[in-house]
Amino acid sequence: MADPKIPSPDRQSPRPTLSRRGFLVGAGVLALGAGGVFAARWFNISARAGAQGTLSVQQAYEGALRDQVVLVDIRRPDEWARTGVGAGAVPLDMRRPDFIDVLRAQVGGKTDTPIALICARGVRSRAMSARLSAAGFTTIIDVPEGMLGSGAGPGWLKSGLPVVALE
């Protein structure tokens, strides 16, 4: 049974739509071979909002504001400086050697706390989910749109959600 405190991701598989960016990147895959594959991964065109274990940026924002999820921005400090950090998110660079320990302290050692991961385009957050599972975290949620947008949607910034500048 779903926890009523956690925003419920859309359990239906929405029909994928091909955005202009997706079309252009897809054309790049065909035209450039391996370089196109890199571009497709960079834009995360295969991401789907509403897939099980994911939240849209709006759902992640609302969940963080209501203390239903711990939203963690796993990007680098230079990325935070360029765009700001989503309001309600905890900035925690995934490259830190003590990342798991710092996150565990952030949630008071409760590894069943719902943790939503956001990065630029959903690629790193998807990869980090496996790392957190291996460390014993049990409720990991991906935000595949990311801050900049992906195949899952326009992203935090284009959705007009608030950001906080780090000093």
C-alpha positions in Angstrom: 0.0 0.0 0.0 1.3 3.5 -0.9 2.4 5.8 1.9 -0.2 8.6 1.9 2.6 11.1 2.9 4.6 10.5 -0.3 3.3 12.3 -3.5 2.0 9.5 -5.6 3.8 9.2 -9.0 1.5 8.7 -11.9 1.3 4.9 -12.2 0.1 5.0 -15.8 2.7 4.9 -18.5 2.0 8.0 -20.5 2.3 7.7 -24.2 5.8 9.1 -25.0 5.8 12.2 -27.1 8.7 13.4 -29.2 9.6 16.9 -28.4 11.6 19.2 -30.8 14.7 18.6 -28.7 14.1 14.8 -28.7 13.7 14.9 -32.5 16.9 16.9 -33.0 18.8 14.7 -30.6 17.4 11.6 -32.3 18.5 12.9 -35.6 21.9 13.4 -34.1 22.0 9.8 -33.0 21.4 8.7 -36.6 23.8 11.3 -38.1 26.6 11.1 -35.7 26.7 7.5 -34.5 28.6 7.3 -31.2 28.5 11.1 -30.8 24.7 11.0 -31.2 24.5 8.3 -28.6 26.4 10.6 -26.2 23.9 13.5 -27.1 20.9 11.2 -26.5 22.3 10.2 -23.0 23.1 13.9 -22.2 19.6 15.0 -22.9 18.1 11.8 -21.3 15.6 11.6 -24.1 14.4 8.1 -23.0 13.3 9.4 -19.5 9.7 9.2 -18.8 7.9 11.3 -16.2 5.5 9.4 -14.1 7.3 6.1 -14.4 7.3 4.1 -11.1 9.9 5.4 -8.7 9.9 8.9 -10.2 8.5 12.3 -9.5 8.0 15.3 -11.7 9.8 18.4 -10.7 6.5 19.8 -9.4 5.8 16.7 -7.3 9.4 16.8 -6.0 9.0 20.5 -5.0 5.7 20.0 -3.3 7.0 16.8 -1.5 10.0 18.7 -0.2 7.9 21.6 1.0 5.6 19.3 2.9 8.6 17.3 4.3 7.3 14.2 2.6 10.6 13.6 0.8 14.2 14.8 1.2 15.0 16.3 -2.1 18.8 16.1 -2.8 20.5 18.1 -5.6 23.5 15.9 -6.4 25.1 18.3 -8.9 28.4 20.0 -8.6 28.9 23.3 -6.8 29.7 25.1 -10.1 26.3 23.9 -11.4 24.6 25.2 -8.2 26.3 28.5 -8.7 25.1 28.8 -12.3 21.4 28.0 -11.7 20.8 28.0 -8.0 19.4 25.1 -6.1 15.8 24.2 -6.2 13.9 25.6 -3.2 13.5 22.9 -0.6 16.4 20.9 -2.0 19.6 19.9 0.0 22.7 20.5 -2.1 25.0 17.5 -1.7 27.7 16.9 -4.3 27.6 13.3 -5.3 31.4 13.2 -5.8 32.0 13.8 -2.2 33.8 10.7 -0.7 31.5 11.0 2.4 28.3 11.4 0.3 26.5 8.4 1.8 27.6 9.3 5.4 26.4 12.9 5.0 23.1 11.8 3.5 22.6 9.3 6.3 23.2 12.0 8.8 20.8 14.3 6.9 18.0 11.8 7.4 18.9 10.9 11.0 20.1 7.4 10.1 16.6 6.5 8.9 17.4 4.7 5.6 13.7 4.3 4.8 13.2 8.0 4.5 11.9 8.9 1.0 14.8 10.5 -0.8 14.3 12.2 -4.2 17.4 12.8 -6.3 17.7 15.6 -8.8 20.6 16.5 -11.1 20.8 18.4 -14.4 19.0 16.1 -16.7 18.2 12.9 -14.8 21.2 10.9 -15.8 23.3 11.1 -12.6 20.3 10.8 -10.4 19.3 7.5 -12.0 22.8 6.2 -11.6 23.0 7.4 -7.9 19.8 5.4 -7.1 21.7 2.2 -7.4 24.5 3.4 -5.2 22.1 4.4 -2.5 20.3 1.1 -2.7 23.6 -0.7 -2.2 24.2 1.5 0.9 20.9 0.3 2.4 18.5 3.2 1.5 15.1 1.7 0.7 13.0 4.6 -0.7 14.8 6.3 -3.5 12.9 8.4 -6.0 14.3 9.8 -9.2 13.4 13.2 -10.6 14.3 12.5 -14.3 13.4 16.0 -15.6 16.3 17.4 -13.6 17.0 21.1 -13.3 17.6 21.6 -17.0 15.0 19.3 -18.6 15.1 16.0 -20.3 12.9 13.6 -22.2 10.8 13.4 -19.1 9.8 17.1 -19.2 11.0 20.7 -19.2 12.8 20.6 -15.9 12.8 22.7 -12.7 14.0 26.0 -14.3 11.7 26.0 -17.3 8.8 25.0 -15.1 9.3 28.2 -13.2 9.9 26.6 -9.8 11.8 28.7 -7.3 15.5 28.5 -6.8 17.8 29.6 -4.0 21.2 31.1 -4.8 24.0 29.6 -2.7 26.5 32.0 -1.1 
